[in-house]
Amino acid sequence: MPVLEREEYIEQAYFFRAFRERLLDGMPAQDVLARIGDELLSTTRLPLAVSFLHTEIKGLGLMGPAMERISHYFTALQTHIITQAELDVSRFTVDQALLILEREAKYKADGPSLAGLFVYQFEALSRNRLGYGKGLAAMAEDPFYDEAWRDYILTLGARLGDVDFADLIYVRSAFFVTERRRLNPGFMPKFPTLFGEKEGKIARANRGRDPLYLFSALQRQLNYPEVPRPRRPDEAEARIALLEARVALLENRLKALDAVGTGDVDLSALRVKPEDTAGPPAGWGVQG
């Protein structure tokens, strides 16, 4: 697929943000998709894409398969991120996925550097544990990358774990070439240079350290987009929920004590009904 027009990414950023906010407000996804298309710029292709998502989600209940069917508009990485959030066993939430896609679309609309786009997408995969195999393959299909970038991304899967990530950036930077040419003026790199002088310096300074420190330094120094952190559990909300459960338990006990004091005990309320279980046992009520 080709790189979309700037207005498409602007509308995508708005769509992902509004979708996320309304889901958090409790609106069903089908209702959001049914209405939000009217808010989008009609000169873009996004309203048609959203209409298709609305039609498909009514039958499947999922966005990922629908996004995959219109791969000429949504990138493979966008589809992969939503698909991972929709897995039943995933701790990665849909609102987190939409926030990641919103920031990516905004960065693309502002004219991204390929190095900055790569670092953002790679950090989103690693921080949220979205899988390097399918994740890197999906990254490589992004139309912003040229052939050199695609080759670099696809080879990362085999080198991660064996080579420090900071070194993987450093050896493909202009800073690495400059240092080598100080010792050997005729030095020529074997592979295309993908990162600049500043990226190379920051990567070398973070060799042997947690890659999250490298990501943070690149964001501070070069204004790279920040990947949203997973939301921490709210301790106050958990305590309130626990207090509510305990109050409900105390209310039930007080009702039981009052019933005992007045002699008005309803034993039927304590009896287990067959419809509240898996059903009556086999042979129930059959006389031998």
Contacts in CASP RR format, 6 or more apart in sequence:
PFRMAT RR
TARGET T0000
AUTHOR 0000-0000-0000
METHOD contacts of the structure
MODEL  1
MPVLEREEYIEQAYFFRAFRERLLDGMPAQDVLARIGDELLSTTRLPLAV
SFLHTEIKGLGLMGPAMERISHYFTALQTHIITQAELDVSRFTVDQALLI
LEREAKYKADGPSLAGLFVYQFEALSRNRLGYGKGLAAMAEDPFYDEAWR
DYILTLGARLGDVDFADLIYVRSAFFVTERRRLNPGFMPKFPTLFGEKEG
KIARANRGRDPLYLFSALQRQLNYPEVPRPRRPDEAEARIALLEARVALL
ENRLKALDAVGTGDVDLSALRVKPEDTAGPPAGWGVQG
1 71 0 8 1.000
1 72 0 8 1.000
1 73 0 8 1.000
1 75 0 8 1.000
1 143 0 8 1.000
2 143 0 8 1.000
3 143 0 8 1.000
3 144 0 8 1.000
4 45 0 8 1.000
4 73 0 8 1.000
5 44 0 8 1.000
6 109 0 8 1.000
6 111 0 8 1.000
7 41 0 8 1.000
7 43 0 8 1.000
7 44 0 8 1.000
8 44 0 8 1.000
8 45 0 8 1.000
8 46 0 8 1.000
9 105 0 8 1.000
9 106 0 8 1.000
9 108 0 8 1.000
9 109 0 8 1.000
10 105 0 8 1.000
10 106 0 8 1.000
10 109 0 8 1.000
11 40 0 8 1.000
11 41 0 8 1.000
11 44 0 8 1.000
11 46 0 8 1.000
12 46 0 8 1.000
12 101 0 8 1.000
12 102 0 8 1.000
12 105 0 8 1.000
13 102 0 8 1.000
13 103 0 8 1.000
13 105 0 8 1.000
13 106 0 8 1.000
13 109 0 8 1.000
14 39 0 8 1.000
14 40 0 8 1.000
15 36 0 8 1.000
15 40 0 8 1.000
15 46 0 8 1.000
15 50 0 8 1.000
16 98 0 8 1.000
16 99 0 8 1.000
16 101 0 8 1.000
16 102 0 8 1.000
16 105 0 8 1.000
17 98 0 8 1.000
17 99 0 8 1.000
17 102 0 8 1.000
18 32 0 8 1.000
18 36 0 8 1.000
18 39 0 8 1.000
19 29 0 8 1.000
19 32 0 8 1.000
19 33 0 8 1.000
19 36 0 8 1.000
19 98 0 8 1.000
20 94 0 8 1.000
20 95 0 8 1.000
20 98 0 8 1.000
20 99 0 8 1.000
20 102 0 8 1.000
22 32 0 8 1.000
22 36 0 8 1.000
23 29 0 8 1.000
23 32 0 8 1.000
23 94 0 8 1.000
23 95 0 8 1.000
23 98 0 8 1.000
24 95 0 8 1.000
29 57 0 8 1.000
29 61 0 8 1.000
29 63 0 8 1.000
30 54 0 8 1.000
30 57 0 8 1.000
30 58 0 8 1.000
33 50 0 8 1.000
33 53 0 8 1.000
33 54 0 8 1.000
33 57 0 8 1.000
34 54 0 8 1.000
36 50 0 8 1.000
37 46 0 8 1.000
37 47 0 8 1.000
37 50 0 8 1.000
37 51 0 8 1.000
38 47 0 8 1.000
40 46 0 8 1.000
40 47 0 8 1.000
40 50 0 8 1.000
41 47 0 8 1.000
45 73 0 8 1.000
46 73 0 8 1.000
49 70 0 8 1.000
49 73 0 8 1.000
49 74 0 8 1.000
52 66 0 8 1.000
52 69 0 8 1.000
52 70 0 8 1.000
53 63 0 8 1.000
53 66 0 8 1.000
53 67 0 8 1.000
56 63 0 8 1.000
56 65 0 8 1.000
56 66 0 8 1.000
56 69 0 8 1.000
57 63 0 8 1.000
57 66 0 8 1.000
60 66 0 8 1.000
62 83 0 8 1.000
62 86 0 8 1.000
63 82 0 8 1.000
63 86 0 8 1.000
64 79 0 8 1.000
64 82 0 8 1.000
64 83 0 8 1.000
64 86 0 8 1.000
65 83 0 8 1.000
67 74 0 8 1.000
67 78 0 8 1.000
67 79 0 8 1.000
67 82 0 8 1.000
67 83 0 8 1.000
68 79 0 8 1.000
68 83 0 8 1.000
71 79 0 8 1.000
75 138 0 8 1.000
75 141 0 8 1.000
75 142 0 8 1.000
75 143 0 8 1.000
76 137 0 8 1.000
76 138 0 8 1.000
76 139 0 8 1.000
76 141 0 8 1.000
76 142 0 8 1.000
77 121 0 8 1.000
77 135 0 8 1.000
77 138 0 8 1.000
77 139 0 8 1.000
77 141 0 8 1.000
77 142 0 8 1.000
78 101 0 8 1.000
78 104 0 8 1.000
79 138 0 8 1.000
80 130 0 8 1.000
80 134 0 8 1.000
80 135 0 8 1.000
80 138 0 8 1.000
81 97 0 8 1.000
81 100 0 8 1.000
81 101 0 8 1.000
81 124 0 8 1.000
81 130 0 8 1.000
82 94 0 8 1.000
82 97 0 8 1.000
82 101 0 8 1.000
84 90 0 8 1.000
84 92 0 8 1.000
84 97 0 8 1.000
84 128 0 8 1.000
84 130 0 8 1.000
84 131 0 8 1.000
85 92 0 8 1.000
85 93 0 8 1.000
85 94 0 8 1.000
85 96 0 8 1.000
85 97 0 8 1.000
86 94 0 8 1.000
92 128 0 8 1.000
92 129 0 8 1.000
92 130 0 8 1.000
92 230 0 8 1.000
93 231 0 8 1.000
96 128 0 8 1.000
96 228 0 8 1.000
96 230 0 8 1.000
96 231 0 8 1.000
99 228 0 8 1.000
100 124 0 8 1.000
100 128 0 8 1.000
100 227 0 8 1.000
100 228 0 8 1.000
103 120 0 8 1.000
103 225 0 8 1.000
103 226 0 8 1.000
103 227 0 8 1.000
103 228 0 8 1.000
104 117 0 8 1.000
104 120 0 8 1.000
104 121 0 8 1.000
104 124 0 8 1.000
104 225 0 8 1.000
106 225 0 8 1.000
107 116 0 8 1.000
107 117 0 8 1.000
107 120 0 8 1.000
107 225 0 8 1.000
108 117 0 8 1.000
108 144 0 8 1.000
112 144 0 8 1.000
114 144 0 8 1.000
114 145 0 8 1.000
114 146 0 8 1.000
114 149 0 8 1.000
114 194 0 8 1.000
115 194 0 8 1.000
115 195 0 8 1.000
115 196 0 8 1.000
115 199 0 8 1.000
116 218 0 8 1.000
116 222 0 8 1.000
116 224 0 8 1.000
116 225 0 8 1.000
117 142 0 8 1.000
117 144 0 8 1.000
118 139 0 8 1.000
118 145 0 8 1.000
118 149 0 8 1.000
118 153 0 8 1.000
118 194 0 8 1.000
119 215 0 8 1.000
119 218 0 8 1.000
119 224 0 8 1.000
120 224 0 8 1.000
120 225 0 8 1.000
120 227 0 8 1.000
121 139 0 8 1.000
121 142 0 8 1.000
122 139 0 8 1.000
122 156 0 8 1.000
123 215 0 8 1.000
123 227 0 8 1.000
124 130 0 8 1.000
124 227 0 8 1.000
125 131 0 8 1.000
125 132 0 8 1.000
125 135 0 8 1.000
125 136 0 8 1.000
125 139 0 8 1.000
126 132 0 8 1.000
126 211 0 8 1.000
127 212 0 8 1.000
127 227 0 8 1.000
127 229 0 8 1.000
127 230 0 8 1.000
128 230 0 8 1.000
132 156 0 8 1.000
132 157 0 8 1.000
132 160 0 8 1.000
133 157 0 8 1.000
136 153 0 8 1.000
136 154 0 8 1.000
136 156 0 8 1.000
136 157 0 8 1.000
137 154 0 8 1.000
139 145 0 8 1.000
139 153 0 8 1.000
140 149 0 8 1.000
140 150 0 8 1.000
140 153 0 8 1.000
140 154 0 8 1.000
141 150 0 8 1.000
145 153 0 8 1.000
148 191 0 8 1.000
148 192 0 8 1.000
148 194 0 8 1.000
149 194 0 8 1.000
152 172 0 8 1.000
152 191 0 8 1.000
152 194 0 8 1.000
156 168 0 8 1.000
159 168 0 8 1.000
160 168 0 8 1.000
164 207 0 8 1.000
164 208 0 8 1.000
165 211 0 8 1.000
165 214 0 8 1.000
166 203 0 8 1.000
166 204 0 8 1.000
166 206 0 8 1.000
166 207 0 8 1.000
166 208 0 8 1.000
166 209 0 8 1.000
166 211 0 8 1.000
166 214 0 8 1.000
167 203 0 8 1.000
167 207 0 8 1.000
169 195 0 8 1.000
169 199 0 8 1.000
169 200 0 8 1.000
169 203 0 8 1.000
169 214 0 8 1.000
170 176 0 8 1.000
170 200 0 8 1.000
170 203 0 8 1.000
170 204 0 8 1.000
170 207 0 8 1.000
172 191 0 8 1.000
172 192 0 8 1.000
172 193 0 8 1.000
172 194 0 8 1.000
172 195 0 8 1.000
173 193 0 8 1.000
173 194 0 8 1.000
173 195 0 8 1.000
173 196 0 8 1.000
173 197 0 8 1.000
173 199 0 8 1.000
173 200 0 8 1.000
173 203 0 8 1.000
174 193 0 8 1.000
174 195 0 8 1.000
174 196 0 8 1.000
174 197 0 8 1.000
174 200 0 8 1.000
175 195 0 8 1.000
175 196 0 8 1.000
175 197 0 8 1.000
175 198 0 8 1.000
175 199 0 8 1.000
175 200 0 8 1.000
175 201 0 8 1.000
175 204 0 8 1.000
176 189 0 8 1.000
176 193 0 8 1.000
176 200 0 8 1.000
177 187 0 8 1.000
177 189 0 8 1.000
177 193 0 8 1.000
178 197 0 8 1.000
180 187 0 8 1.000
180 189 0 8 1.000
181 187 0 8 1.000
195 203 0 8 1.000
198 221 0 8 1.000
198 222 0 8 1.000
199 218 0 8 1.000
199 222 0 8 1.000
202 214 0 8 1.000
202 217 0 8 1.000
202 218 0 8 1.000
202 221 0 8 1.000
202 222 0 8 1.000
203 214 0 8 1.000
205 217 0 8 1.000
206 213 0 8 1.000
206 214 0 8 1.000
206 217 0 8 1.000
215 224 0 8 1.000
215 227 0 8 1.000
218 224 0 8 1.000
219 225 0 8 1.000
219 226 0 8 1.000
259 265 0 8 1.000
259 266 0 8 1.000
274 280 0 8 1.000
END
